[in-house]
Amino acid sequence: MARKRHLSRIAVMQVLFEREKHKDMDLIKALAKNVAELGGADEEFCTVLLEGVTTIEQELKVQIESCAPEWEFDKMDPIARQVLLIGAFELLHADDAPPAVVMNEGIEIAKEYGTDETGKFVNGVLNAMAQNV
C-alpha cells in the first residue's frame, strides 16, 4: 500500500509540474499516462489528490505562503511547488494518512525529483503547516 501511495503522489506531482508548461492540457489523460508509466500507482488515490489540489489550489497556495513567509509561491522551486500543493492538500483536507507520513513522502519526493535543498525547503514548510493542523 505504501509503495502504491508513493507512486500515486509522484504521478500527481508530474501532472502538476507538466501543467505549468502546458496550461490547456487534459489533466486526467496526463494522469492516466503517468500512472501507466509508473506502474503500481493507485488510480483512485491519484484522482482524489489531483482533483482535490486543483479544486482548492488558490487556498492551498495561500496556506503554503503563510508557512513560508519569505517566499512567494511562484518564486519557489518548481518541484517544491507541486510537492507542497499535494502535501498541503493531504495535511489540511484529507485524513487518510498521518501528518508524519505526508511530510516524509513530500520530503522524499522532493529529494528524488529536486535537490537536497528542495527536500529541506519542503520539510520546513510542511512541518510548519503540520504544527497548525
C-alpha positions in Angstrom: 0.0 0.0 0.0 2.8 2.5 0.9 4.5 1.9 -2.4 1.3 2.5 -4.3 0.7 5.7 -2.4 4.2 6.9 -3.1 3.9 6.2 -6.8 0.5 7.9 -6.8 1.9 11.1 -5.3 4.7 11.1 -7.9 2.2 10.6 -10.7 0.2 13.6 -9.5 3.3 15.7 -8.9 4.3 15.1 -12.5 0.9 16.1 -13.9 1.0 19.4 -11.9 4.6 20.0 -13.0 3.7 19.5 -16.6 0.6 21.7 -16.3 2.8 24.7 -15.6 4.2 24.5 -19.1 1.0 23.3 -20.9 -1.9 25.2 -19.3 -4.5 23.7 -21.6 -3.5 20.0 -21.2 -6.0 17.3 -20.3 -5.1 16.6 -16.7 -7.0 13.2 -16.5 -5.4 12.0 -19.7 -1.9 13.0 -18.4 -2.6 11.3 -15.1 -3.6 8.1 -16.8 -0.4 8.2 -18.8 1.8 8.8 -15.7 0.0 6.0 -13.8 0.6 3.6 -16.7 4.3 4.6 -17.0 5.0 4.3 -13.3 3.0 1.1 -12.8 1.6 0.2 -9.5 0.0 3.6 -8.6 -3.4 3.7 -7.0 -5.6 5.4 -9.7 -8.4 6.2 -7.3 -6.0 7.9 -4.8 -4.3 9.8 -7.7 -7.7 11.1 -8.9 -8.6 12.2 -5.3 -5.3 14.1 -5.0 -5.4 15.7 -8.4 -9.0 16.8 -8.1 -8.5 17.9 -4.6 -5.5 20.0 -5.3 -6.9 21.6 -8.5 -10.2 22.4 -6.9 -8.8 24.4 -4.0 -5.4 25.4 -5.4 -5.7 29.1 -4.5 -6.5 28.2 -0.9 -3.6 25.8 -0.8 -1.2 28.4 -2.2 -2.2 30.9 0.5 -1.6 28.3 3.2 1.8 27.4 1.7 2.9 31.0 1.5 1.8 31.6 5.1 4.1 28.8 6.2 7.0 30.2 4.0 6.7 33.9 4.7 9.9 34.8 2.9 8.7 33.2 -0.3 6.1 33.9 -3.0 4.6 30.7 -4.3 5.5 31.4 -7.9 9.2 32.0 -6.9 9.6 28.6 -5.2 11.4 25.8 -6.9 9.0 24.2 -9.4 9.3 20.7 -7.9 8.7 22.2 -4.4 5.6 23.9 -5.6 4.0 20.7 -6.8 5.0 18.6 -3.8 3.8 21.3 -1.4 0.4 21.5 -3.1 -0.1 17.8 -2.7 1.3 17.8 0.9 -0.9 20.8 1.9 -4.0 19.2 0.5 -3.3 16.0 2.4 -2.4 17.8 5.6 -5.4 20.2 5.6 -8.1 18.3 3.8 -7.5 14.6 3.8 -7.5 12.3 6.8 -6.2 9.0 5.5 -2.5 9.4 6.3 -0.9 10.7 9.5 0.9 14.1 9.1 4.3 12.4 9.7 3.7 10.1 6.7 2.5 13.0 4.5 5.6 15.1 5.4 8.0 12.2 4.9 6.5 11.4 1.5 6.8 15.0 0.4 10.4 15.3 1.6 11.4 12.0 -0.2 9.7 13.0 -3.5 11.3 16.5 -3.3 14.7 15.0 -2.8 14.2 12.4 -5.5 13.0 14.9 -8.2 14.6 18.1 -6.9 17.7 18.6 -4.8 18.6 18.1 -1.2 17.8 21.8 -0.8 14.3 21.2 -2.2 13.8 18.5 0.3 14.9 20.8 3.2 12.6 23.5 2.0 9.6 21.1 1.7 10.4 19.8 5.1 10.3 23.2 6.7 7.1 24.3 5.0 5.2 21.1 5.7 6.5 21.0 9.3 5.2 24.5 9.8 1.9 23.6 8.3 1.6 20.4 10.4 2.1 22.4 13.5 -1.0 24.4 12.7 -3.2 21.4 11.9 
